[in-house]
């Protein structure tokens, strides 16, 4: 079982190295829920975060979505324990985000697609995460524990849900019409979340009609035509039956027009194309798209490849948008004629692999000394084609071929120098046998190699960075050199606050990256500032000349993974306040009975801090807690040791090693008089509460294991308590999941000498309740040394 932290980038950025360990806990986030909203709506959201405490600053980036300046803790963080995790999976680490929240406002004209948000505290800032703006009505799952209960929905809509806890299956159902096409699409992995979804469609008879595992990476998608009218179910779960708080998803179900693909994938700048549209319920009438001119800023023709994004709107409904490539070259579209004609180059050949194992052949002429670049563009444009191209002479002799450009880029590209005049042909095929279809389209750009002017671009690994006082962090800046540019690149960092310096401000000649070193002194203000990393360089002239040119300053950018449209050119730097105290322990391991409490002594190195410290279970843990809880403890000012108590659940697996971590939280005053909340926790073995789970000491048995619903009636349930070696009075109570309203029972107290009692279950207005999980009979005994809990369960049936 993977942990939340292993699945979510939390505090340290890719490409960012910290010089020495931090005695502090920068904030982290696991999810925002819901993960999107409809245009023109307000969205009550929760952020599952670590070390956010009483208040954290919240920031929506860009335009169209407005959020609160701060988010605050919700009264309750929803938690469902789920099935017991057997060893060794139970020995994996797991984190426990707490919910903070606020309200977002989505403008009526907010750009559709990805938006970004982040959170910061006095101890740092989180990486930016994604939020989606859509145009369909939306609902948010009312999450309940227990077996899945189908929920009726009206199409079209987007459902915001979570697969939580482990083994959760969400079931959504709607009335389908025979012969109608429906599309069901999951958005989760593309948001950077861990859900690896599986979708299943079941018809009115409960039979599987369709299923899908991976379509957009780990995100599932199904398009199906209903073969009969009636209620159809859409079932979603994790392919490994995982599930946690951050298994957030958006499930869109629609019968409206959707445009998925078009052919051709582009055209010549300034011309009009009439593409074939592919998708769901596509209108029969042909459409014309005027492609814009592709020009430089001075109005001269741009000979590089460009892009034009075209929205498709039908009856005031946006059915998607597609990007079309534009170029200055002549365009040819695959046909019977192009298969026979010898075509002139430079040109763009537009084709599709429509039949299994099809090989497209394009004839062209070339002259001795011609250098032509054959650049096949398919995957880069959303096509499913995994291409391979090959060049042959007129007699069918293979001259050259190419498969993948790079690892992860399945398009093909090769440079060919022709040694004699003549006719040649280039072939295009899919490398995976048997695949074909209308969405296996490509553009084969045949042109002389572009001679780029010497230039470069700069990139950074993120747009958020934390630096602690008296700390050094390193930020990797990469250069993409073009046009045989090899010279050194000088860097500057704009916006550095007082107390922070930058070193390593040069990318050496012929090198492609450097690690900037940022250093913070002990007096820098606790703040968040916007930085820009800017590069300049001098391009040397031709040999034996004195000419040289300074390249226009270039700003380093960050492009989020999976988002081709968003580019950030600033870096938000958070100056964090280290924690002045440390909580530590001496290693100890003992047996502890499941269902009973267990205590552990800790010590505090206070430094100069003398105030109170709140002690609680840490937000990030070395192991699954598996039901272990602990109450808030306040250590008085100046105290340097304390005893913390945890409660082991009665159903914990015997024989496992329980490891729990605590954290200390306090408010400190900085040298400028400002006040800040800081925390400290450790996952070092000596600092953990370590115990080996032993059998429970007390048992409770409900003599009624299955009970029938008595609408507006009651049921007497005899209970028997076995205290074992324990003594003292015990409270017997009924614990009912929140969604099973309408059933209750007054608790009873058994004196020390009594072992039997009766709970009276009362039912009221329960005719509409789906009894999808048991209710719990719980016994609690406090003997002055520990708290002991035992549980039994009752199944409720109609």
Secondary structure, 3 states (H helix, E strand, C coil): CCCHHHHCCCCCCCCEEECCCCCCCCCEEEEEECCEEECCCEEEEEEEEECCCCCEEEEEECCCEECCCEEEECCCCCCCCCCCCCCCHHHCCEECCEEEEEEEEECCCCCCEEEEEEEEECCEECCCEEEEEECCCEEECCCCCCCCCCEECCCCEEEEEECCCCCCCEEEEEEECCCCEEEEEEECHHHCCCCCEEEEEECCCCCEEEEECCCECCECEEEEECCCCEEEEEEEEECCCCCCCCCEEEEEEECCCEEEEEECCEEECCCEECCEEEEECCCCCCCCEECCCCECCCCCECCCCEEEEEEEEECCEEEEEEEEEEECCCEEECCHHHHHCEECCCEEEEEECCCCCCCEEEEEEECCCCEEEEEEECHHHCCCCCEEEEEEECCCCEEEEECCCECCECCCEEEEECCCCEEEEEEEEECCCCCCCCCCEEEEEEECCCCCCCEEEEEECCCEEEEECCCEEEEEEEEEEECCCCCCEEEEEECCCCCEEEECCEECCCCCEEEEEEEECCCCCCCEEEEEEEEEEEEECCCCCCCEEEEEEEECEECCCCCCCCCECCEEEEEECCCCCEEECCCCEEEEECCEEEEEEEEEECCCCCCCEEEEECCEECCCCCCCEECCEEECCCCCEEEEEEECCCCCCCCCEEEECEEEEEEEECCCCCEEEEEEECCCHHHCEEEEEECCCCEEEECCCEEECCCCCEEEEEEEEECCCCCCCEEEEEECCCCCCCEECCCEEECCCCCEEEEEEEECCCCCCCCCCCEEEEEEEECCCCEEEEEEEEEEEC
